[in-house]
Amino acid sequence: MFAIVKIGGQQYKVQKDQFVYVNRLDAKEGSDIELEEVLMIDNSGKVALGMPSVDGASVSAKILSHLQGDKVLIFKKKRRKGYQKMNGHRQALTKIQISAINEKGGKAKKVAKKEEPTAE
């Protein structure tokens, strides 16, 4: 069973007991959070697709730690001009663990097939 969840403007495919690094969330370490924006749930072939999100579905997660990602170096240079600029950036991240995928009320929505116009 997996779900596609929207966290901080990005989409993640998550499963139970999976560790995920996301952009920094405003919650304390050790606290539990509910992710309400579930875009899709797949339960062994039974797919519940949201338009835009699945009604009543949520994903429970626990915040393990707040940390910084690897340093990304930005180097700019213009040749023969003596111009060099070095800059760096470390992204603020949160490590979360997915504890449960709740699909209560999540009904499999069928995509309506367009009927072909009949030639008359």
C-alpha positions as CSV (number, residue, x, y, z in Angstrom):
1,M,0.0,0.0,0.0
2,F,1.3,3.4,-0.9
3,A,0.1,7.0,-1.2
4,I,1.1,10.1,-3.0
5,V,1.0,13.0,-0.6
6,K,1.6,16.8,-1.1
7,I,3.9,18.3,1.5
8,G,5.1,21.8,1.2
9,G,4.2,22.1,-2.4
10,Q,6.0,18.9,-3.4
11,Q,4.6,15.5,-4.1
12,Y,6.0,12.4,-2.4
13,K,5.3,8.7,-2.8
14,V,5.2,7.2,0.7
15,Q,4.7,3.8,2.3
16,K,4.3,2.8,6.0
17,D,7.5,2.9,8.1
18,Q,9.3,4.9,5.4
19,F,11.7,7.8,6.2
20,V,11.2,10.9,4.1
21,Y,13.2,14.2,4.1
22,V,11.0,17.2,3.4
23,N,11.4,20.9,3.5
24,R,11.4,22.3,7.1
25,L,8.0,21.9,8.8
26,D,6.8,24.1,11.6
27,A,6.4,21.5,14.4
28,K,8.5,20.2,17.2
29,E,10.7,17.1,17.1
30,G,8.9,14.0,18.4
31,S,5.4,15.4,17.5
32,D,2.9,13.6,15.4
33,I,1.4,15.3,12.3
34,E,-1.5,14.5,10.0
35,L,-1.0,15.1,6.3
36,E,-4.4,15.8,4.8
37,E,-3.5,16.4,1.1
38,V,-3.5,12.8,-0.2
39,L,-3.6,12.9,-3.9
40,M,-3.8,9.1,-4.5
41,I,-3.9,5.8,-2.6
42,D,-3.1,2.4,-4.0
43,N,-4.2,-0.5,-1.8
44,S,-2.9,-3.6,-3.6
45,G,-4.4,-2.7,-7.0
46,K,-7.5,-0.8,-5.7
47,V,-6.7,2.8,-6.6
48,A,-8.4,5.8,-5.0
49,L,-7.7,8.9,-7.1
50,G,-8.4,12.4,-5.7
51,M,-9.8,15.3,-7.6
52,P,-7.6,17.1,-6.3
53,S,-7.4,15.1,-3.0
54,V,-9.0,11.9,-1.7
55,D,-11.9,12.7,0.6
56,G,-11.4,11.6,4.2
57,A,-7.9,10.2,3.6
58,S,-4.9,11.2,5.6
59,V,-1.3,10.1,6.3
60,S,0.1,10.0,9.9
61,A,3.7,10.8,10.4
62,K,6.1,11.5,13.2
63,I,8.8,14.2,13.1
64,L,12.1,12.6,14.0
65,S,14.6,15.5,13.6
66,H,15.2,18.9,12.0
67,L,18.5,19.1,10.1
68,Q,20.3,20.7,7.2
69,G,21.0,19.1,3.8
70,D,24.3,18.8,2.0
71,K,26.0,22.0,1.0
72,V,25.4,23.1,-2.6
73,L,28.1,25.3,-4.0
74,I,27.4,28.0,-6.6
75,F,30.4,29.2,-8.5
76,K,30.2,32.0,-11.0
77,K,33.1,33.1,-13.2
78,K,33.6,35.3,-16.3
79,R,36.8,34.3,-18.1
80,R,39.5,36.7,-18.7
81,K,37.8,39.4,-16.6
82,G,39.1,38.4,-13.2
83,Y,35.5,37.9,-11.9
84,Q,34.9,35.0,-9.6
85,K,32.0,34.6,-7.1
86,M,31.6,31.6,-4.7
87,N,28.4,31.1,-2.8
88,G,26.9,28.2,-0.9
89,H,23.5,27.1,0.4
90,R,22.3,24.4,2.9
91,Q,18.6,23.6,2.7
92,A,16.7,23.3,6.0
93,L,15.1,19.8,6.1
94,T,12.8,17.7,8.4
95,K,13.2,14.0,8.7
96,I,9.8,12.3,9.1
97,Q,8.7,8.7,9.4
98,I,5.3,7.6,8.0
99,S,3.4,5.7,10.7
100,A,0.1,5.0,8.9
101,I,-1.9,5.6,5.8
102,N,-5.6,6.1,6.6
103,E,-8.0,5.7,3.8
104,K,-11.2,6.0,5.8
105,G,-13.9,7.3,3.5
106,G,-11.5,7.1,0.6
107,K,-13.6,5.8,-2.3
108,A,-12.2,4.8,-5.6
109,K,-13.3,7.5,-8.0
110,K,-13.9,6.3,-11.5
111,V,-12.8,8.6,-14.2
112,A,-15.7,9.2,-16.5
113,K,-15.0,8.1,-20.0
114,K,-15.9,10.5,-22.7
115,E,-18.5,9.2,-25.1
116,E,-17.6,9.4,-28.7
117,P,-19.9,11.5,-30.7
118,T,-22.0,9.5,-33.1
119,A,-21.9,10.4,-36.7
120,E,-25.4,11.3,-37.8
